[in-house]
């Protein structure tokens, strides 16, 4: 019988482990012992799996056929025959792909994989990364030969953090294998739990390419409307009204201006761009889109300052409140958030900036960005500007009107008010 190990229990790994555990025995492996301890009590701080659902998924000792067991010990995954890697794929400070987490996860697999086993990667990478970068690590550590002693698959994750409607089983899954036979085997494994169905790609490189262009396409589309915002702001035309009007045409794509952060859209296009450059092609549209989207934090900060000046508010020494620091609404994930760019720009202009976010981990934000979140909003504080950076549901009941009456500038990044 199949036994599955999920390597990495973050935003991608845990929902996948929970789903597979409905039909198979699953061991969720993560080196973060704090995370394992938390999950064993039935609590998921990422909010991707409801606590009650997680508790029901946890493996009972007397049931060998299904259920999830969480562990940070490698001996607990030695008897698995599928190893699914869900490691993050960030970029470094120069926007170059950083495969360190994937290399480390591959080393872990190499220490436990046996003959006949299959390692499947879900992390977003450039074409060729699975077979050219990751598999050699598994081979070196295990001493086994690829496509002879063990095999590989690639099935890119399509998790949308914070989305309770498009959960993992409801999103069609791309699958692939290192041989046609393994491709069918990997496809069958996912098809057994993915109700939305699967799409078997002819090769691993095709599957890798499909995933990386999904996010690049979205990034470019958002960059287009961000550029429109910059243009129409100069003309004193409401860009959201323009988009609403244009959106009445059946084939107009509904994108909105905003900050583009997170661990996918704000990162993945760089993976494709680097690989293209290795082949002698300099991608123009992809990198132009990235430049526009990376500039939006500074742009929104400048817009806030302009509105403050028009309102006769002194800039230096003003108290500013930013609502939200995560990269998207109703999600605690603050990785690669561009709200930080807004914060830094305002701080450089001599403003005192508070950030309040009821979902983000204050500990993680402090560690990643050196920013201390405020634990509550001081109602007595005379904020000169309030920036709604992330439209968490919790902020919908915020009393913006009372601040507006005090001549406070209200700046709505996402145009949701």
ChimeraX attribute file (.defattr): number of C-alpha atoms within 10 A of each C-alpha:
attribute: neighborCount
match mode: 1-to-1
recipient: residues
	/A:1	8
	/A:2	13
	/A:3	19
	/A:4	24
	/A:5	27
	/A:6	28
	/A:7	27
	/A:8	23
	/A:9	25
	/A:10	18
	/A:11	21
	/A:12	23
	/A:13	23
	/A:14	25
	/A:15	20
	/A:16	25
	/A:17	29
	/A:18	26
	/A:19	20
	/A:20	27
	/A:21	24
	/A:22	17
	/A:23	14
	/A:24	20
	/A:25	22
	/A:26	31
	/A:27	28
	/A:28	26
	/A:29	26
	/A:30	22
	/A:31	15
	/A:32	12
	/A:33	14
	/A:34	10
	/A:35	18
	/A:36	21
	/A:37	14
	/A:38	13
	/A:39	22
	/A:40	17
	/A:41	12
	/A:42	19
	/A:43	19
	/A:44	21
	/A:45	19
	/A:46	18
	/A:47	17
	/A:48	22
	/A:49	21
	/A:50	15
	/A:51	16
	/A:52	10
	/A:53	12
	/A:54	21
	/A:55	18
	/A:56	14
	/A:57	21
	/A:58	22
	/A:59	20
	/A:60	13
	/A:61	8
	/A:62	6
	/A:63	9
	/A:64	12
	/A:65	16
	/A:66	18
	/A:67	23
	/A:68	28
	/A:69	23
	/A:70	25
	/A:71	22
	/A:72	20
	/A:73	12
	/A:74	14
	/A:75	10
	/A:76	16
	/A:77	25
	/A:78	15
	/A:79	16
	/A:80	21
	/A:81	21
	/A:82	26
	/A:83	26
	/A:84	27
	/A:85	26
	/A:86	26
	/A:87	26
	/A:88	22
	/A:89	19
	/A:90	25
	/A:91	18
	/A:92	10
	/A:93	8
	/A:94	6
	/A:95	15
	/A:96	14
	/A:97	22
	/A:98	16
	/A:99	19
	/A:100	13
	/A:101	15
	/A:102	23
	/A:103	18
	/A:104	15
	/A:105	24
	/A:106	27
	/A:107	20
	/A:108	21
	/A:109	28
	/A:110	21
	/A:111	17
	/A:112	20
	/A:113	26
	/A:114	19
	/A:115	14
	/A:116	12
	/A:117	17
	/A:118	27
	/A:119	24
	/A:120	25
	/A:121	28
	/A:122	23
	/A:123	23
	/A:124	30
	/A:125	28
	/A:126	24
	/A:127	21
	/A:128	15
	/A:129	19
	/A:130	25
	/A:131	17
	/A:132	10
	/A:133	14
	/A:134	19
	/A:135	22
	/A:136	18
	/A:137	21
	/A:138	26
	/A:139	20
	/A:140	14
	/A:141	16
	/A:142	19
	/A:143	14
	/A:144	16
	/A:145	15
	/A:146	17
	/A:147	13
	/A:148	9
	/A:149	15
	/A:150	21
	/A:151	21
	/A:152	25
	/A:153	28
	/A:154	30
	/A:155	28
	/A:156	23
	/A:157	19
	/A:158	20
	/A:159	18
	/A:160	17
	/A:161	21
	/A:162	19
	/A:163	13
	/A:164	12
	/A:165	9
	/A:166	14
	/A:167	19
	/A:168	23
	/A:169	19
	/A:170	13
	/A:171	18
	/A:172	17
	/A:173	21
	/A:174	23
	/A:175	30
	/A:176	30
	/A:177	27
	/A:178	23
	/A:179	16
	/A:180	14
	/A:181	11
	/A:182	17
	/A:183	23
	/A:184	15
	/A:185	17
	/A:186	24
	/A:187	24
	/A:188	15
	/A:189	15
	/A:190	19
	/A:191	18
	/A:192	12
	/A:193	19
	/A:194	20
	/A:195	14
	/A:196	12
	/A:197	16
	/A:198	18
	/A:199	14
	/A:200	20
	/A:201	21
	/A:202	15
	/A:203	17
	/A:204	26
	/A:205	21
	/A:206	17
	/A:207	23
	/A:208	28
	/A:209	17
	/A:210	17
	/A:211	23
	/A:212	23
	/A:213	18
	/A:214	15
	/A:215	18
	/A:216	26
	/A:217	15
	/A:218	16
	/A:219	25
	/A:220	21
	/A:221	17
	/A:222	24
	/A:223	28
	/A:224	18
	/A:225	21
	/A:226	24
	/A:227	16
	/A:228	17
	/A:229	21
	/A:230	15
	/A:231	13
	/A:232	15
	/A:233	13
	/A:234	8
	/A:235	10
	/A:236	8
	/A:237	12
	/A:238	11
	/A:239	21
	/A:240	18
	/A:241	10
	/A:242	13
	/A:243	19
	/A:244	13
	/A:245	10
	/A:246	14
	/A:247	14
	/A:248	10
	/A:249	9
	/A:250	7
	/A:251	8
	/A:252	11
	/A:253	11
	/A:254	13
	/A:255	16
	/A:256	20
	/A:257	23
	/A:258	22
	/A:259	28
	/A:260	27
	/A:261	22
	/A:262	19
	/A:263	19
	/A:264	23
	/A:265	21
	/A:266	25
	/A:267	26
	/A:268	25
	/A:269	27
	/A:270	23
	/A:271	24
	/A:272	22
	/A:273	21
	/A:274	18
	/A:275	19
	/A:276	15
	/A:277	11
	/A:278	9
	/A:279	8
	/A:280	9
	/A:281	11
	/A:282	14
	/A:283	14
	/A:284	9
	/A:285	12
	/A:286	19
	/A:287	18
	/A:288	14
	/A:289	22
	/A:290	21
	/A:291	12
	/A:292	19
	/A:293	26
	/A:294	18
	/A:295	17
	/A:296	23
	/A:297	23
	/A:298	18
	/A:299	18
	/A:300	23
	/A:301	20
	/A:302	15
	/A:303	13
	/A:304	20
	/A:305	19
	/A:306	14
	/A:307	16
	/A:308	20
	/A:309	13
	/A:310	9
	/A:311	13
	/A:312	10
	/A:313	17
	/A:314	12
	/A:315	18
	/A:316	13
	/A:317	13
	/A:318	18
	/A:319	17
	/A:320	24
	/A:321	24
	/A:322	20
	/A:323	23
	/A:324	26
	/A:325	28
	/A:326	29
	/A:327	26
	/A:328	23
	/A:329	19
	/A:330	20
	/A:331	19
	/A:332	23
	/A:333	25
	/A:334	25
	/A:335	18
	/A:336	20
	/A:337	21
	/A:338	26
	/A:339	27
	/A:340	21
	/A:341	19
	/A:342	23
	/A:343	23
	/A:344	16
	/A:345	17
	/A:346	22
	/A:347	15
	/A:348	10
	/A:349	14
	/A:350	13
	/A:351	19
	/A:352	17
	/A:353	22
	/A:354	21
	/A:355	23
	/A:356	19
	/A:357	22
	/A:358	19
	/A:359	20
	/A:360	21
	/A:361	18
	/A:362	18
	/A:363	12
	/A:364	14
	/A:365	20
	/A:366	12
	/A:367	11
	/A:368	12
	/A:369	13
	/A:370	10
	/A:371	17
	/A:372	14
	/A:373	20
	/A:374	15
	/A:375	12
	/A:376	11
	/A:377	13
	/A:378	11
	/A:379	8
	/A:380	6
	/A:381	10
	/A:382	14
	/A:383	20
	/A:384	23
	/A:385	24
	/A:386	23
	/A:387	20
	/A:388	22
	/A:389	28
	/A:390	25
	/A:391	20
	/A:392	19
	/A:393	10
	/A:394	12
	/A:395	16
	/A:396	11
	/A:397	7
	/A:398	10
	/A:399	9
	/A:400	16
	/A:401	10
	/A:402	10
	/A:403	17
	/A:404	14
	/A:405	9
	/A:406	11
	/A:407	15
	/A:408	21
	/A:409	24
	/A:410	19
	/A:411	19
	/A:412	18
	/A:413	18
	/A:414	15
	/A:415	14
	/A:416	9
	/A:417	11
